[in-house]
């Protein structure tokens, strides 16, 4: 793993790794239930969100980088896709308020380090990797603009 993992994601990863496989799935479901609702300006304009095509379920996200260089990730995923919602929630919560540079330095293999490889399909892990990759791309676009 290259790059630097921010403390927020280190804490989430340690929380997962402290559990057995079944309890990791339960924790992932807790994250799914805690995915924040979209702010009204995105809920009313879903066309502003980008579809994460790497996910089997319809997942959409949008990244803001504010004037202080803090990242705010907004995501939506259907309730009938709890694994995907859980992964989106991990990123939304884990990235909130980090600097753009901190997010860009997150290792691309972070999703594989949560200890869920045996509990969920490789396609689901690939979906979370896609969410992280699209988030980073959007940050690079916001910084360049």
JOTA-V324337 format. One record per backbone hydrogen bond with DSSP energy under -0.5 kcal/mol. NH is the residue of the N-H (numbers start at 0). CO is the residue of the C=O. If there is no record, write none. Layout:
{{NH:CO} {NH:CO}}
This chain:
{{3:104} {5:3} {8:5} {9:5} {10:6} {11:7} {12:8} {13:9} {14:10} {15:11} {16:12} {17:13} {18:15} {23:19} {24:20} {25:21} {26:22} {27:23} {28:24} {29:25} {30:26} {31:27} {32:28} {33:29} {33:30} {34:31} {41:38} {42:38} {43:39} {47:44} {48:45} {49:60} {51:58} {52:50} {54:51} {58:56} {59:75} {60:49} {61:73} {63:71} {65:69} {68:65} {70:97} {71:63} {73:61} {75:59} {80:77} {84:80} {85:81} {86:82} {87:83} {88:84} {89:85} {90:86} {91:87} {92:88} {93:89} {94:90} {95:91} {96:70} {97:94} {99:68} {102:98} {103:99} {104:100} {105:102} {109:106} {111:108} {112:108} {112:109} {113:110} {114:111} {118:115} {119:115} {123:120} {124:120} {125:121} {126:122} {127:123} {128:124} {129:125} {130:126} {131:127} {132:128} {133:129} {134:130} {135:131} {136:132} {137:133} {138:134} {139:135} {140:136} {141:137} {142:138} {143:139} {144:140}}
